[in-house]
Amino acid sequence: MRKTFFISTIFLILSCESKPKEIRFYPTDRAFSTETSQLIGLDTTELNFRQITNKIGTFDKDYGILVVEFDDEKIKKRIIPYVYDNGLIKSKNILRIKSDTILIDEIYPISELKPIMKRHYLNKGKVPYYPDLPRNALVEVTIDTNKTGKELKKVLTQLTRTFDEIKKETNDTIELRVFFNYLRQIPPPPPPKEESENK
């Protein structure tokens, strides 16, 4: 009897472990091909945030060339990130997240992400400094340039979990489009030195 129980338990454990994880893409409306894209696992990569961002292709030429991947419990999440290139994006369409801070009409802690993100996606023209339409809504992620993939994973895990909750609660079709931007971390150059007029 004990032997049968032991074998059944081992079989149950092995069958649970062998189930493939659900793979979820952000955004879901873009094509992804493992043959043409470079997959970077955020749990294992040696690259820092600047190096990861520099590998992203421009939208008009190489969009989708880079996909960042991480495990979030039973879900494998894959994000096809964007970078700013030659397009003009209205500031009101961008929800900026800088590590553990949200930069929008004021500065908010990351714990306020859900209500702010919900307003960002579902504003529909009510508040003039938020997107007019859900399809215009974008999220910009910035962390220190030397931070690792694991640090980026923390931000993206919270972001995707919050987005998934909002998507489940609403009937609107919304997509999570994530921009990586480290330029916000770089201080502006110092002003030019004034030359003395008494030369």
C-alpha positions in Angstrom: 0.0 0.0 0.0 2.8 2.4 0.9 4.7 1.6 -2.2 1.6 2.3 -4.4 1.1 5.6 -2.5 4.8 6.6 -3.0 4.7 5.8 -6.7 1.4 7.7 -7.2 2.9 10.7 -5.4 6.0 10.7 -7.5 3.9 10.4 -10.7 1.7 13.3 -9.6 4.8 15.5 -8.9 6.4 14.6 -12.2 3.2 15.2 -14.2 2.7 18.7 -12.5 6.3 19.7 -13.4 6.1 18.6 -17.0 3.1 20.8 -17.8 4.3 23.6 -20.1 4.0 27.1 -18.8 1.5 29.5 -20.3 3.4 32.0 -22.5 2.0 35.5 -22.6 3.1 38.3 -25.0 3.0 42.1 -24.5 1.7 43.5 -26.8 -0.5 40.6 -27.9 -1.3 42.1 -31.3 2.2 41.9 -32.6 3.8 39.0 -34.4 6.7 37.2 -32.7 9.0 34.7 -34.3 11.7 32.8 -32.4 13.7 32.5 -35.6 14.1 36.2 -36.2 14.1 37.5 -32.7 16.7 37.5 -29.9 15.3 36.3 -26.6 16.9 37.7 -23.5 16.1 36.0 -20.2 16.0 38.6 -17.5 16.8 36.0 -14.8 20.0 35.0 -16.4 21.3 37.8 -18.5 24.6 39.6 -17.7 23.5 42.6 -19.6 22.6 45.8 -17.8 19.6 48.1 -18.7 21.5 50.3 -21.1 22.9 47.2 -23.0 19.4 45.7 -23.2 17.9 48.9 -24.4 20.6 49.4 -27.0 19.7 46.0 -28.6 16.1 47.0 -29.4 15.5 47.7 -33.1 13.9 50.8 -34.4 10.1 50.6 -35.0 10.3 51.1 -38.8 13.1 48.6 -39.4 13.8 46.0 -36.8 10.9 46.1 -34.4 10.6 42.7 -32.6 14.3 41.9 -33.0 14.5 41.8 -29.2 12.2 40.1 -26.8 12.7 40.1 -23.0 11.5 37.1 -21.2 10.9 36.3 -17.5 9.0 33.8 -15.4 6.1 35.2 -13.2 5.0 32.2 -11.2 3.2 29.8 -13.7 3.4 32.3 -16.6 6.3 32.9 -18.9 6.0 36.6 -20.0 7.6 37.9 -23.1 7.7 41.7 -23.8 8.6 43.1 -27.2 9.9 46.5 -26.1 10.0 49.7 -28.1 12.5 52.6 -28.1 11.9 56.2 -29.2 13.1 56.7 -32.7 11.8 59.0 -35.4 8.1 59.2 -34.4 6.5 62.0 -32.5 4.6 60.8 -29.4 2.4 63.1 -27.4 3.6 63.4 -23.8 0.1 62.8 -22.5 0.1 59.3 -24.0 3.1 58.2 -22.0 2.9 56.8 -18.5 6.4 57.0 -17.1 7.7 54.6 -14.5 11.1 55.2 -13.1 12.1 52.2 -10.9 9.7 52.5 -8.0 8.1 55.9 -8.9 5.3 56.9 -11.3 5.9 60.2 -13.1 2.7 61.6 -14.5 0.7 64.7 -13.3 2.5 64.4 -10.0 5.0 61.9 -8.6 3.4 58.8 -7.1 4.8 55.7 -5.4 4.6 52.5 -7.4 2.0 51.2 -5.0 -0.5 53.6 -6.7 0.1 52.0 -10.1 -3.3 50.3 -10.6 -5.6 53.3 -10.3 -3.2 55.5 -12.3 -2.8 52.9 -15.0 -6.5 52.3 -15.2 -7.1 56.1 -15.7 -4.2 56.1 -18.2 -5.9 53.4 -20.4 -9.6 54.2 -19.8 -9.5 58.0 -19.7 -11.3 58.4 -23.1 -10.7 62.2 -23.3 -12.0 63.0 -19.8 -8.7 64.3 -18.4 -6.8 66.4 -21.0 -3.3 65.3 -19.8 -4.1 61.5 -20.2 -4.5 59.6 -23.5 -7.7 60.3 -25.5 -8.0 56.6 -26.6 -6.8 53.3 -25.1 -4.8 52.5 -28.3 -2.7 55.7 -27.7 -1.6 54.6 -24.2 2.1 53.7 -23.8 4.2 52.9 -20.8 7.8 54.0 -20.5 10.1 52.1 -18.1 13.4 53.6 -16.9 15.8 52.2 -14.4 19.4 53.0 -13.7 21.6 52.2 -16.7 23.8 49.8 -14.7 20.9 47.8 -13.1 20.6 44.2 -14.1 17.9 42.2 -15.8 16.7 41.0 -12.4 16.0 44.7 -11.4 14.2 45.2 -14.7 12.2 42.0 -14.0 10.9 43.5 -10.7 9.4 46.5 -12.5 8.0 44.5 -15.4 6.5 41.9 -13.1 4.5 44.5 -11.3 3.6 46.3 -14.5 2.3 43.2 -16.3 0.4 41.9 -13.3 -1.3 45.3 -12.9 -2.1 45.5 -16.6 -3.5 41.9 -16.6 -5.8 42.8 -13.7 -7.1 45.9 -15.5 -7.6 44.0 -18.8 -9.6 41.3 -17.0 -11.8 43.9 -15.3 -12.6 45.9 -18.4 -14.4 45.1 -21.7 -12.1 47.4 -23.7 -9.4 46.0 -25.9 -6.2 47.4 -24.5 -2.5 46.5 -25.2 0.5 47.0 -23.1 3.2 48.7 -25.2 6.4 49.2 -23.2 9.1 51.6 -24.1 12.6 51.3 -22.6 14.4 54.6 -22.1 17.6 55.1 -20.1 18.2 58.7 -21.5 16.0 60.0 -18.6 18.8 58.8 -16.3 21.5 60.8 -18.0 21.9 64.4 -16.7 21.8 67.2 -19.2 25.2 68.7 -20.2 26.4 71.6 -18.1 25.7 75.1 -19.5 28.5 76.6 -21.5 30.9 78.7 -19.5 30.6 82.4 -20.0 33.7 84.1 -21.4 34.9 87.1 -19.6 34.1 90.3 -21.5 37.4 91.9 -20.2 39.8 90.0 -22.5 
